[in-house]
Structures are given as structure tokens and as C-alpha cells.
Amino acid sequence: MEKLFILAALITFLFCSIKIIEMKYISKEWKPLKTIIRDAVVVFISGVAAIFAFNVSNGSMTDFFNIVTDNTVLNPSATEVFTGEPGF
């Protein structure tokens, strides 16, 4: 569960960093801090909800990171192999 909040916090930090860079270099117009904090809270809640929904519906956070890093790891408990004599 703590991985969920850490990942959502990283997403929020990245969002705030990009927002500040955009205000400083692209639009050159500073918005009030209240607006930035409100947007950051919305991004954090959205990130937590999306990651939680992924975990509940599809798998664990390890599976999520395996998809992100393109690292395929087999789960030995889910892999079933028939190794006995055939029944026919």
C-alpha cells in the first residue's frame, strides 16, 4: 500500500515540476500558489485512485512495475506444468 502512495507522490512531484517550468519559461506568467496546490491535490488523488483500481482489478504493484520497465518475470505459483504419467 505504501508503494501506491509513493508512486502517486512521485507523479504529483513530476506534475508540479513541469507546471513550474511551464510557468517560468513557456507562459512567463505566474499563477497563484493556491491554484498550483489545488491542481497537485487533484493529481495526487487521481493517481492514487488509478493505481488502486489497477491493483484491485489486475494485479499487484510488482506486476505494474514489470510492465513499466518491460521486465517479464514469471510467477512460479501461477505456472502449472503436468509432469506425471498421462491418464489415458
N, C-alpha and C positions, 0 to 999 in steps of 0.2 A: 504494500500500500504506500510505503514511503517513496518507492520509485515513481509512483504516479504523481505525487506532489513535486518531486524533484524535477521530473521531466516537464511538468506544467510550469514550474518556476523558471526553468531554462527557456521555454518557449516565450514566457512573458518578458524575461530579461532581453531576449533577442528582439522581440517586438518593440520594447521601449528604446533599445539602442538604435534600431532602424528608424523609429519615429523621430528621435532626437537628431540623427544625421540628416533625415529628410528636412526637418525644420531649419537646421543650421545651414545646409548647403544648397538644397533644391528650392524650397519655397522662400527661404530667408525671412520667415515670419514666425515669431514665437507664439505658440498657443499657451493659454493659462495652464498651470500645473494641475489644476483641478480636472481639466479635460483629459490630460495625459493619464492621470491616476485612474479616472473612471474607465478609460479605454483599457488600461492594463488589468483592472479588475475583471472586466468583461472577457478579455483574452484568457486570463487565468481560469476563470470559471468554465469557459468554453473548452479549454484544454483539458481540465480535469474531467469534465463530462464526456468528452470524446474518448479519452484514454480509458475511462471507466467502462464506457459502453463497449469498447473494443475488447477489454479484458473479460467482461461478462459474456459477450456473445461469441468470441472466437478463441481466445486462449490467454496465455499468461504474458507478462511483460517481457520475459525472455524470448518468447516467440516473436513479439513485436520488434525487439532489437535485432533478432536474426533476420527479419525482413528488411529492416533499415540498413543493416551492414552487409546484406546479401551473403550471409553466412548460414549455410544449411547444416543443421545439426539434427540427426535422427534421434527420436525419443525411443530408447530401447524398451520401455514398458508398453508402448503403443505398437511396436513392431512384433507381429506374430509370425512364426515360421513353423511349418509342420516338419517334424524330424523323426516321426515314428514310422512303423510299418503301415502300408495302406490297408484299409478295411475291406477291400474287395477281393 
